[in-house]
Amino acid sequence: KAVVSTQSTGMKATTEKWGISDRMLMLKTYKSCFQGCDLVDMLVAEGEYNSRAEAVDICHQMLVIDVLHHVKFEEQFNDDKTLYRFSADEEDGYSTQQESIKVQDNPNRDILLYQLCYHTENRKANPISLIISDVKVFLTHEYHQWPLPRLQPPLPLHLRGQHFQVLFDIDIADITMLLKSDKTLAISTASKCFDLTFFTDQVVSEVVQLVSKLWEDMFGFPLQIC
């Protein structure tokens, strides 16, 4: 029970057994996914595990070793209606990597830039992580945790936590203007402005250069920079 085989568990699961279907969440359709509570129900009903807590632990282990993943690539398994997908059911054959934030429905899911900075909101500056992919800018709160050895049993539920909590995700296509100053950068969209402070002007320039290039690649003309 302590070790899960990716070969046996990671195979294509049948719709009848796992309740896999296309589901809608927040006006977005996620294909070939299932609810966490349904998977726990099935494991307990099969008699392999004596309690829901034990089944949740094995589900979390399956998530850690990439047998399954959250549809938005969060790092916690929950015994509720949270949606998950088996890695074998990924249409593009993509397998998740724990160290990266992924962008749903996008084949290029690597992090292009990662920087620490401060986000000022309501006159309060909060430390955050800025993460840029090829289609989004993420403002995240990062929980620093020591990595666990691969074969170590999963932590109990009360000690687990997500590595990143996404506070804001900004579509690069929605950015209307970049306003830069001394170690500061404002990212403006039609509905909100995000005020960021970095440690050096060089970092500000790197962020501006990357975001403006990604935006220009999408639209074919330069992004407004002030």
C-alpha positions in Angstrom: 0.0 0.0 0.0 2.9 2.4 0.7 4.2 2.3 -2.8 2.1 3.0 -5.9 3.1 1.7 -9.3 2.7 4.2 -12.0 2.4 1.4 -14.5 -0.6 -0.2 -12.9 -2.4 2.9 -11.6 -1.4 5.4 -14.4 -3.2 3.5 -17.1 -6.2 4.9 -18.9 -9.1 4.5 -16.5 -12.6 3.6 -17.7 -15.3 6.2 -17.4 -17.6 3.8 -15.5 -15.1 2.9 -12.7 -13.6 6.3 -12.0 -16.4 8.7 -13.0 -14.2 10.4 -15.5 -15.9 13.0 -17.7 -15.7 16.5 -19.0 -16.6 19.0 -16.3 -17.1 22.7 -16.1 -15.6 24.9 -13.4 -15.9 28.7 -13.3 -17.1 28.7 -16.9 -14.2 26.6 -18.1 -14.4 23.0 -19.3 -11.8 20.5 -18.1 -11.7 17.3 -20.1 -11.3 13.8 -18.7 -11.3 14.7 -15.0 -12.9 13.4 -11.8 -13.6 14.6 -8.3 -11.2 13.8 -5.5 -14.0 12.5 -3.3 -15.1 10.1 -6.0 -11.7 8.5 -6.2 -11.5 8.2 -2.4 -15.0 6.6 -2.4 -13.9 4.0 -5.0 -10.7 3.1 -3.1 -12.6 2.6 0.2 -15.4 0.7 -1.5 -12.8 -1.7 -3.2 -11.7 -2.7 0.3 -8.0 -1.8 -0.3 -8.0 0.8 2.5 -9.5 0.8 5.9 -10.4 4.5 6.2 -10.8 7.6 4.1 -7.7 9.1 5.7 -5.6 6.2 4.5 -7.1 6.5 1.0 -6.4 10.2 0.9 -2.7 9.6 1.9 -2.3 7.2 -1.1 -4.0 9.6 -3.4 -1.6 12.3 -2.3 1.3 9.9 -3.0 -0.1 9.3 -6.5 -0.1 13.1 -7.0 3.5 13.4 -5.8 4.8 10.7 -8.2 2.7 12.2 -11.1 0.1 9.4 -11.5 -2.6 12.1 -11.3 -2.6 15.9 -10.9 -5.0 18.7 -10.1 -6.5 20.3 -13.2 -4.8 23.6 -12.2 -1.7 21.8 -11.0 -2.0 22.6 -7.3 0.1 20.4 -5.0 -2.5 19.2 -2.5 -5.0 16.3 -2.8 -8.4 17.0 -1.3 -11.2 14.7 -0.4 -13.9 16.9 -1.9 -15.2 18.0 -5.3 -11.8 19.3 -6.4 -11.1 18.2 -10.0 -8.1 15.9 -10.9 -6.9 14.1 -14.0 -4.8 11.1 -14.5 -1.5 12.0 -16.3 -2.2 9.1 -18.7 -5.4 10.9 -19.8 -3.5 14.1 -20.8 -4.4 14.7 -24.5 -1.0 16.1 -25.3 0.9 13.3 -23.5 2.3 15.9 -21.2 3.5 14.7 -17.8 3.6 17.2 -14.9 6.8 18.2 -13.1 6.5 19.2 -9.5 8.9 22.2 -9.7 7.0 24.1 -12.4 3.8 26.0 -12.4 1.8 24.9 -15.4 -0.6 26.9 -17.6 -3.8 25.0 -18.4 -4.4 24.1 -22.0 -1.1 25.5 -23.2 1.7 23.2 -24.6 4.6 25.4 -23.4 4.2 25.4 -19.7 7.7 26.3 -18.6 8.6 29.2 -16.3 10.4 31.9 -18.3 11.1 34.2 -15.4 11.0 34.0 -11.7 11.6 37.0 -9.4 11.0 38.0 -5.8 9.3 41.4 -5.4 6.8 43.4 -3.4 3.1 43.9 -4.4 1.6 47.1 -3.1 -2.1 47.1 -2.5 -4.1 49.4 -0.2 -0.8 51.1 0.7 0.6 47.9 2.1 3.6 46.2 0.4 3.6 42.4 0.6 6.4 40.1 -0.4 5.4 37.9 -3.4 6.9 35.8 -6.2 6.5 37.0 -9.8 6.3 34.1 -12.3 6.0 34.6 -16.0 5.1 31.9 -18.5 4.6 32.5 -22.2 0.9 33.5 -21.8 0.5 34.6 -18.2 2.0 36.6 -15.3 1.4 35.0 -11.9 1.6 36.9 -8.6 2.0 34.2 -6.0 2.5 33.7 -2.3 5.2 31.1 -1.8 5.4 28.7 1.2 9.0 27.7 1.5 9.3 24.0 2.5 12.1 21.6 2.7 11.8 18.9 -0.1 11.1 15.4 1.1 13.0 12.4 -0.1 11.1 10.7 -2.9 10.4 7.4 -1.0 9.5 9.0 2.3 5.8 8.5 3.1 3.6 11.6 2.6 3.2 14.1 5.4 0.0 14.0 7.5 -2.7 16.3 6.3 -2.2 18.9 9.0 1.5 19.4 8.0 0.9 19.7 4.2 0.6 22.9 2.3 0.8 24.1 -1.3 4.2 25.4 -2.4 2.6 28.3 -4.3 -0.7 30.1 -3.8 -1.7 32.1 -6.9 -3.0 35.5 -5.8 -3.4 36.9 -9.3 -2.9 35.4 -12.8 -2.8 38.0 -15.5 -3.2 37.0 -19.1 -0.4 38.8 -21.1 -3.0 39.4 -23.8 -5.0 41.5 -21.3 -2.1 43.8 -20.4 -2.7 47.4 -21.7 0.4 49.2 -20.5 3.6 48.9 -18.5 4.7 51.9 -16.4 8.2 51.7 -15.0 10.1 53.9 -12.6 12.9 53.6 -10.1 12.8 49.9 -9.1 9.0 49.9 -9.6 6.7 48.5 -12.3 3.0 48.9 -12.8 1.3 46.3 -14.9 -2.0 47.7 -16.1 -5.0 45.8 -17.5 -8.5 47.1 -18.4 -9.8 46.3 -14.9 -6.8 46.5 -12.5 -3.3 47.9 -12.0 -0.7 45.8 -10.2 2.1 47.9 -8.5 5.3 46.0 -8.0 8.6 46.9 -6.4 11.8 45.0 -7.3 15.3 45.0 -5.7 17.1 46.5 -8.7 16.4 48.5 -11.9 17.9 45.6 -13.9 15.2 43.2 -12.8 12.5 45.8 -13.8 14.1 46.0 -17.2 14.2 42.2 -17.6 10.5 41.9 -16.7 9.5 44.7 -19.1 11.6 43.3 -21.9 10.1 39.8 -21.5 6.5 40.9 -21.1 6.7 43.3 -24.0 8.2 40.7 -26.3 5.5 38.1 -25.4 2.8 40.7 -26.0 4.3 41.9 -29.3 4.6 38.2 -30.5 0.8 37.9 -29.9 -0.3 41.1 -31.6 2.4 42.1 -34.0 3.0 45.6 -32.7 4.7 47.1 -29.5 3.1 47.2 -26.1 2.8 50.7 -24.7 5.6 51.3 -22.1 5.9 54.5 -20.1 
